[in-house]
Amino acid sequence: MVQDTLSDMLTQIRNANTVGMATVSLPSTRLNREMACLLVQEGFIASWKDYPAECLLLRLKYRPDRTPYLTSLRRISRPGCRVYVNHKEIPQVLGGMGIAILSTSQGLMTDRIARGYRVGGEVLCYIW
């Protein structure tokens, strides 16, 4: 049984990107669905679909020369070491080229949206 579903999700996406797979199948959890929705909104993956058999299918996005849109995914806050920031301390990933995903009191959101709402939270991961 996987205890940290977000780390598992990021690792599976990273591994699928490395070998050039078109789709990734993940366990369907609320956190995974919200993360997939954010990745589609930011243009890092093509689409996602939730199947009734507790399966979430992500379709990865590649450029015409088969290089992936996702360069790297890095988990920041882990179960053993949580990282919290207020709205003034939200980090910029690669000078704004990447995104930081935060878990706030208003749900999951990117660093840009969190700064706009002036809300902080737990920094889950960096994606670029």
Steps between C-alpha positions, in 0.01 A plus 500: 500500500640837399492756780601807301277498190630833370863382494385183329311703238797728429737203473274313259461809279876563508577137405241497219642827365850356501408201284254693279174329597177656376285424807542437872255310721478614863281427800202734509516720810367849557853642517605325177191628318558860615868477407413363153252784450770757586751335265249518213420867576871587498560307176739235633279200411247459221200358690382273779206268545358344815372144461248345741737213584711730721740582215618838376647510148729791404593571139846655486587785269800501263641748249521401128861384549378268783655701785264520799343823622584391855870538568503427871269436795637545851318419825567769763280436803522138612315317777816512716581866431212734419577838337255785560518857363290812528400698191812720519738202504352299210799397284535567129615194310767575238416870506135435413562241226381214723225473757478418868185319608366591843238341718305789652185541703323566168629184329797426275629794300807619317740756640367778273140448605595477868689829478196659336269382778766590760480156658781269611512131576704185465739488201435157349725497194684693230431427134687631198 
